[in-house]
Amino acid sequence: MASEACKKGQVRIDNESVKPSREVYPMAEITVRKNQINYKLKITDLPDSRVGAKLVDIYRMDLTPKSEFEQQELLKYSKEYYRAKGDGRPTKKDRRDITDYWNDNETKEN
């Protein structure tokens, strides 16, 4: 999955697109785009050998701004309102909203 993300340009180190084989060094800043969120991570140190997932946080700092997560929440709420394309004809409320929209545009033009 990481190799695919690198090939798609979703992984950047110090604002440069990278190949999957790129080595990282302490103080490097990694940006990863996942689920429409740009995660920013800074490497503080490199372990001497492989470590478990619980210990990874010792070697990195999460610099992702909270605004990225807030934007994701807003996007989630906006998607819940609309039906998927092809889910039948508009409801009565949808038809009223469309009619109101058209009437508002006609009065603005006149």
FITORPA-714496 format. One record per residue (C-alpha): residue number from 1; x, y, z; residue in three letters. Coordinates in pm, 1 decimal, padded with zeros to 6 digits. Layout:
! FITORPA-714496
<pt><resi>NUM</resi><u>X</u><v>Y</v><w>Z</w><resn>ALA</resn></pt>
...
! end
This chain:
! FITORPA-714496
<pt><resi>1</resi><u>00000.0</u><v>00000.0</v><w>00000.0</w><resn>MET</resn></pt>
<pt><resi>2</resi><u>00285.5</u><v>00237.6</v><w>00080.6</w><resn>ALA</resn></pt>
<pt><resi>3</resi><u>00449.7</u><v>00170.3</v><w>-00256.2</w><resn>SER</resn></pt>
<pt><resi>4</resi><u>00125.1</u><v>00247.0</v><w>-00437.4</w><resn>GLU</resn></pt>
<pt><resi>5</resi><u>00083.0</u><v>00570.4</v><w>-00239.8</w><resn>ALA</resn></pt>
<pt><resi>6</resi><u>00437.1</u><v>00678.0</v><w>-00333.9</w><resn>CYS</resn></pt>
<pt><resi>7</resi><u>00377.3</u><v>00599.1</v><w>-00700.1</w><resn>LYS</resn></pt>
<pt><resi>8</resi><u>00055.6</u><v>00803.6</v><w>-00696.6</w><resn>LYS</resn></pt>
<pt><resi>9</resi><u>00237.1</u><v>01102.1</v><w>-00545.3</w><resn>GLY</resn></pt>
<pt><resi>10</resi><u>00052.6</u><v>01087.9</v><w>-00214.1</w><resn>GLN</resn></pt>
<pt><resi>11</resi><u>00375.3</u><v>01071.5</v><w>-00009.3</w><resn>VAL</resn></pt>
<pt><resi>12</resi><u>00617.1</u><v>01363.9</v><w>00009.6</w><resn>ARG</resn></pt>
<pt><resi>13</resi><u>00934.8</u><v>01412.7</v><w>00209.0</w><resn>ILE</resn></pt>
<pt><resi>14</resi><u>01035.3</u><v>01775.9</v><w>00260.7</w><resn>ASP</resn></pt>
<pt><resi>15</resi><u>00780.3</u><v>01877.1</v><w>-00007.9</w><resn>ASN</resn></pt>
<pt><resi>16</resi><u>00931.1</u><v>01649.6</v><w>-00274.5</w><resn>GLU</resn></pt>
<pt><resi>17</resi><u>00756.4</u><v>01352.9</v><w>-00434.3</w><resn>SER</resn></pt>
<pt><resi>18</resi><u>00944.2</u><v>01035.6</v><w>-00346.2</w><resn>VAL</resn></pt>
<pt><resi>19</resi><u>00998.3</u><v>00683.3</v><w>-00470.0</w><resn>LYS</resn></pt>
<pt><resi>20</resi><u>00913.9</u><v>00387.5</v><w>-00242.3</w><resn>PRO</resn></pt>
<pt><resi>21</resi><u>01284.9</u><v>00317.4</v><w>-00180.5</w><resn>SER</resn></pt>
<pt><resi>22</resi><u>01364.9</u><v>00666.7</v><w>-00048.2</w><resn>ARG</resn></pt>
<pt><resi>23</resi><u>01553.6</u><v>00664.2</v><w>00283.2</w><resn>GLU</resn></pt>
<pt><resi>24</resi><u>01444.8</u><v>00891.8</v><w>00564.2</w><resn>VAL</resn></pt>
<pt><resi>25</resi><u>01658.5</u><v>01074.4</v><w>00814.9</w><resn>TYR</resn></pt>
<pt><resi>26</resi><u>01591.9</u><v>01244.0</v><w>01148.5</w><resn>PRO</resn></pt>
<pt><resi>27</resi><u>01420.2</u><v>01583.9</v><w>01125.4</w><resn>MET</resn></pt>
<pt><resi>28</resi><u>01267.4</u><v>01498.6</v><w>00786.5</w><resn>ALA</resn></pt>
<pt><resi>29</resi><u>00907.5</u><v>01609.4</v><w>00740.7</w><resn>GLU</resn></pt>
<pt><resi>30</resi><u>00676.8</u><v>01357.4</v><w>00574.1</w><resn>ILE</resn></pt>
<pt><resi>31</resi><u>00340.1</u><v>01451.4</v><w>00424.4</w><resn>THR</resn></pt>
<pt><resi>32</resi><u>00097.0</u><v>01169.7</v><w>00348.0</w><resn>VAL</resn></pt>
<pt><resi>33</resi><u>-00241.8</u><v>01220.5</v><w>00182.4</w><resn>ARG</resn></pt>
<pt><resi>34</resi><u>-00489.6</u><v>00960.4</v><w>00307.2</w><resn>LYS</resn></pt>
<pt><resi>35</resi><u>-00870.5</u><v>00979.3</v><w>00306.3</w><resn>ASN</resn></pt>
<pt><resi>36</resi><u>-00857.3</u><v>01343.2</v><w>00186.7</w><resn>GLN</resn></pt>
<pt><resi>37</resi><u>-00645.5</u><v>01446.3</v><w>00486.6</w><resn>ILE</resn></pt>
<pt><resi>38</resi><u>-00285.0</u><v>01564.7</v><w>00457.6</w><resn>ASN</resn></pt>
<pt><resi>39</resi><u>-00103.9</u><v>01411.4</v><w>00754.6</w><resn>TYR</resn></pt>
<pt><resi>40</resi><u>00223.8</u><v>01581.4</v><w>00848.2</w><resn>LYS</resn></pt>
<pt><resi>41</resi><u>00479.6</u><v>01380.9</v><w>01043.8</w><resn>LEU</resn></pt>
<pt><resi>42</resi><u>00827.7</u><v>01476.2</v><w>01159.6</w><resn>LYS</resn></pt>
<pt><resi>43</resi><u>01087.9</u><v>01208.4</v><w>01226.1</w><resn>ILE</resn></pt>
<pt><resi>44</resi><u>01267.4</u><v>01275.4</v><w>01555.5</w><resn>THR</resn></pt>
<pt><resi>45</resi><u>01497.5</u><v>00974.1</v><w>01560.5</w><resn>ASP</resn></pt>
<pt><resi>46</resi><u>01554.5</u><v>00638.5</v><w>01393.6</w><resn>LEU</resn></pt>
<pt><resi>47</resi><u>01536.3</u><v>00313.2</v><w>01591.5</w><resn>PRO</resn></pt>
<pt><resi>48</resi><u>01836.3</u><v>00080.2</v><w>01589.7</w><resn>ASP</resn></pt>
<pt><resi>49</resi><u>01617.9</u><v>-00215.0</v><w>01491.7</w><resn>SER</resn></pt>
<pt><resi>50</resi><u>01255.1</u><v>-00287.4</v><w>01410.7</w><resn>ARG</resn></pt>
<pt><resi>51</resi><u>01005.0</u><v>-00187.8</v><w>01677.8</w><resn>VAL</resn></pt>
<pt><resi>52</resi><u>00641.4</u><v>-00266.2</v><w>01743.1</w><resn>GLY</resn></pt>
<pt><resi>53</resi><u>00360.7</u><v>-00035.4</v><w>01636.8</w><resn>ALA</resn></pt>
<pt><resi>54</resi><u>00309.6</u><v>00088.3</v><w>01993.5</w><resn>LYS</resn></pt>
<pt><resi>55</resi><u>00664.5</u><v>00224.5</v><w>02006.1</w><resn>LEU</resn></pt>
<pt><resi>56</resi><u>00657.5</u><v>00412.5</v><w>01674.8</w><resn>VAL</resn></pt>
<pt><resi>57</resi><u>00527.4</u><v>00731.4</v><w>01841.2</w><resn>ASP</resn></pt>
<pt><resi>58</resi><u>00859.5</u><v>00763.8</v><w>02026.1</w><resn>ILE</resn></pt>
<pt><resi>59</resi><u>01033.9</u><v>00827.8</v><w>01694.8</w><resn>TYR</resn></pt>
<pt><resi>60</resi><u>00789.5</u><v>01067.2</v><w>01527.5</w><resn>ARG</resn></pt>
<pt><resi>61</resi><u>00583.9</u><v>01379.3</v><w>01596.5</w><resn>MET</resn></pt>
<pt><resi>62</resi><u>00240.0</u><v>01434.8</v><w>01447.6</w><resn>ASP</resn></pt>
<pt><resi>63</resi><u>00218.5</u><v>01791.9</v><w>01309.9</w><resn>LEU</resn></pt>
<pt><resi>64</resi><u>-00116.2</u><v>01753.2</v><w>01133.5</w><resn>THR</resn></pt>
<pt><resi>65</resi><u>-00323.1</u><v>02070.2</v><w>01185.6</w><resn>PRO</resn></pt>
<pt><resi>66</resi><u>-00665.4</u><v>02026.7</v><w>01345.6</w><resn>LYS</resn></pt>
<pt><resi>67</resi><u>-00821.9</u><v>02216.0</v><w>01055.0</w><resn>SER</resn></pt>
<pt><resi>68</resi><u>-00757.7</u><v>01910.5</v><w>00832.7</w><resn>GLU</resn></pt>
<pt><resi>69</resi><u>-00974.7</u><v>01694.1</v><w>01058.6</w><resn>PHE</resn></pt>
<pt><resi>70</resi><u>-01244.1</u><v>01964.0</v><w>01090.6</w><resn>GLU</resn></pt>
<pt><resi>71</resi><u>-01263.3</u><v>01989.5</v><w>00712.7</w><resn>GLN</resn></pt>
<pt><resi>72</resi><u>-01310.7</u><v>01611.4</v><w>00694.4</w><resn>GLN</resn></pt>
<pt><resi>73</resi><u>-01601.5</u><v>01633.0</v><w>00943.1</w><resn>GLU</resn></pt>
<pt><resi>74</resi><u>-01772.4</u><v>01903.4</v><w>00735.0</w><resn>LEU</resn></pt>
<pt><resi>75</resi><u>-01727.8</u><v>01696.9</v><w>00421.7</w><resn>LEU</resn></pt>
<pt><resi>76</resi><u>-01879.6</u><v>01393.7</v><w>00594.1</w><resn>LYS</resn></pt>
<pt><resi>77</resi><u>-02189.6</u><v>01589.8</v><w>00699.5</w><resn>TYR</resn></pt>
<pt><resi>78</resi><u>-02237.3</u><v>01739.6</v><w>00353.0</w><resn>SER</resn></pt>
<pt><resi>79</resi><u>-02228.1</u><v>01392.8</v><w>00192.7</w><resn>LYS</resn></pt>
<pt><resi>80</resi><u>-02493.2</u><v>01256.1</v><w>00429.1</w><resn>GLU</resn></pt>
<pt><resi>81</resi><u>-02752.9</u><v>01505.1</v><w>00306.5</w><resn>TYR</resn></pt>
<pt><resi>82</resi><u>-02742.5</u><v>01411.8</v><w>-00060.3</w><resn>TYR</resn></pt>
<pt><resi>83</resi><u>-02864.5</u><v>01085.5</v><w>-00206.1</w><resn>ARG</resn></pt>
<pt><resi>84</resi><u>-02643.4</u><v>00876.5</v><w>-00426.3</w><resn>ALA</resn></pt>
<pt><resi>85</resi><u>-02687.2</u><v>00932.2</v><w>-00799.2</w><resn>LYS</resn></pt>
<pt><resi>86</resi><u>-02960.6</u><v>00712.5</v><w>-00938.5</w><resn>GLY</resn></pt>
<pt><resi>87</resi><u>-03144.0</u><v>00659.3</v><w>-00609.5</w><resn>ASP</resn></pt>
<pt><resi>88</resi><u>-03480.2</u><v>00730.7</v><w>-00764.9</w><resn>GLY</resn></pt>
<pt><resi>89</resi><u>-03667.8</u><v>01046.4</v><w>-00837.9</w><resn>ARG</resn></pt>
<pt><resi>90</resi><u>-03648.7</u><v>01359.2</v><w>-00621.2</w><resn>PRO</resn></pt>
<pt><resi>91</resi><u>-03859.4</u><v>01368.4</v><w>-00306.9</w><resn>THR</resn></pt>
<pt><resi>92</resi><u>-04134.6</u><v>01622.0</v><w>-00259.0</w><resn>LYS</resn></pt>
<pt><resi>93</resi><u>-03899.4</u><v>01839.7</v><w>-00052.6</w><resn>LYS</resn></pt>
<pt><resi>94</resi><u>-03631.7</u><v>01816.7</v><w>-00324.2</w><resn>ASP</resn></pt>
<pt><resi>95</resi><u>-03884.1</u><v>01928.7</v><w>-00585.8</w><resn>ARG</resn></pt>
<pt><resi>96</resi><u>-03988.7</u><v>02224.5</v><w>-00368.2</w><resn>ARG</resn></pt>
<pt><resi>97</resi><u>-03624.8</u><v>02323.9</v><w>-00320.0</w><resn>ASP</resn></pt>
<pt><resi>98</resi><u>-03563.8</u><v>02307.3</v><w>-00696.2</w><resn>ILE</resn></pt>
<pt><resi>99</resi><u>-03874.5</u><v>02516.2</v><w>-00766.3</w><resn>THR</resn></pt>
<pt><resi>100</resi><u>-03772.8</u><v>02773.6</v><w>-00504.8</w><resn>ASP</resn></pt>
<pt><resi>101</resi><u>-03425.0</u><v>02790.3</v><w>-00655.4</w><resn>TYR</resn></pt>
<pt><resi>102</resi><u>-03559.5</u><v>02852.3</v><w>-01005.5</w><resn>TRP</resn></pt>
<pt><resi>103</resi><u>-03808.9</u><v>03112.4</v><w>-00881.0</w><resn>ASN</resn></pt>
<pt><resi>104</resi><u>-03536.3</u><v>03297.4</v><w>-00689.4</w><resn>ASP</resn></pt>
<pt><resi>105</resi><u>-03312.7</u><v>03309.2</v><w>-00997.5</w><resn>ASN</resn></pt>
<pt><resi>106</resi><u>-03597.9</u><v>03437.1</v><w>-01218.2</w><resn>GLU</resn></pt>
<pt><resi>107</resi><u>-03677.8</u><v>03722.0</v><w>-00977.7</w><resn>THR</resn></pt>
<pt><resi>108</resi><u>-03309.1</u><v>03821.9</v><w>-00957.8</w><resn>LYS</resn></pt>
<pt><resi>109</resi><u>-03283.9</u><v>03840.4</v><w>-01336.7</w><resn>GLU</resn></pt>
<pt><resi>110</resi><u>-03593.9</u><v>04063.2</v><w>-01368.2</w><resn>ASN</resn></pt>
! end
